[in-house]
Amino acid sequence: MGLFRFMLALAVASGHASSFFGADIYPKMTGSHAVQVFYIISGFLIALILSGKYADTREGNWIFYSNRAVKIYVPYLAILAVTVLVWTIIYSATGSAGPLAVFGSQMSIGAWLYAVTTNIFLIGMEWGSMLIERGGDLSFYAFAIENPPNAIQYSIIIPAWTLSLELMFYLIAPFILRRHFLVVAGLALASYFLRFWAYQHGFRSIATEYRFFPFELSLFLYGALSYRFYVFLKERDLFKPALSLSITLACVLTAFALPKYFRQHQHQMYAVVGILLPALFDFSTRYRRDKWLGDLSYPLYLVHWPICVVVLAALSESGRGSFVAYAVVAASIGSAIAINHALVYPIDVWRQRRARIASVRDADKEDRMALA
């Protein structure tokens, strides 16, 4: 699963680098497809950690929320702070403010508050694709992304809008994913049918394709159901390496045999991904390097954008091309490795210690209640 997550992040990074520098450097799925596959993976992993690491108590939920917030916000805010600092230095030297320039334009108080709060706290950033901007004022329009200018321009690290959906899923996950699988499946189907009911009534836009949480909830929950499938096989001692390999080969061969079909029918592709995830996770549990690669996906997903923007501003149009795109992606991977080792891994040690201490404390409480 780690390699798969890394390849998805690499597809997003290379896709953006290709569009920035006029090159096609990586055989990739579209950005929207990669993002939605990430939602499925997130559902799988959150179901995993809620099943064993965090107790179903008030304290357990608090540790879950705070640990997830630290995991999301610390790398994001660090990258955001460095990005703002770099552009401040560039502005003082050249007069070009890059993505910060929008904050010097005429903005209503509401637009300014939206820009500041979403860049810092993330929640609501995805709504930038459904907020049209006219004369410094913002108003809701489901097709705002197709009719710029819109509030997307206020985001300093534009791909970070997906983190808002992740955080909303984390908020409700402890109250849903521990329920009977039929409840999870029912909610997933309700979200799925709501999506296509809305499409039939004229609310299909780029934003509602993959940026509207009530619709995307079905993918998060499908990932959680995929985890239940993994547990079902594991508890019956059916998950042998041969079974993992068989599932992987069947899914990969299906995708290669019908590439045009899956590009045109993305939700059928997502169904295949859900079947594949248990096998990929089983592989990850056997090989530590696979987890290391997966850990790179989050910082790579974030850091490639500011690197692309800075490099683009430094080059003339004639200086762009495949070599620059490859160099930017390579620099993004190197930066992701540095971020993990300097920042993420030390914090993860602290996060895991908190989870273990809380787990022991909850176990002691249960023992005392049993003896009372």
KAHUPE-V764486 format. One record per run of one state. SS is the DSSP state (a for helix, b for strand, c for the rest). FROM is the first residue (numbers start at 1). TO is the last residue. If there is no record, write none. Layout:
BEGIN
ss:SS from:FROM to:TO
ss:SS from:FROM to:TO
END
This chain:
BEGIN
ss:c from:1 to:1
ss:a from:2 to:21
ss:c from:22 to:30
ss:a from:31 to:52
ss:c from:53 to:57
ss:a from:58 to:94
ss:c from:95 to:97
ss:a from:98 to:104
ss:c from:105 to:108
ss:a from:109 to:121
ss:c from:122 to:124
ss:a from:125 to:130
ss:b from:131 to:134
ss:c from:135 to:136
ss:b from:137 to:140
ss:c from:141 to:143
ss:a from:144 to:146
ss:c from:147 to:149
ss:b from:150 to:150
ss:a from:151 to:154
ss:c from:155 to:157
ss:a from:158 to:176
ss:c from:177 to:180
ss:a from:181 to:200
ss:c from:201 to:205
ss:a from:206 to:210
ss:c from:211 to:212
ss:a from:213 to:235
ss:c from:236 to:240
ss:a from:241 to:257
ss:c from:258 to:258
ss:a from:259 to:264
ss:c from:265 to:265
ss:a from:266 to:286
ss:c from:287 to:287
ss:a from:288 to:314
ss:c from:315 to:316
ss:a from:317 to:319
ss:c from:320 to:321
ss:a from:322 to:371
ss:c from:372 to:372
END
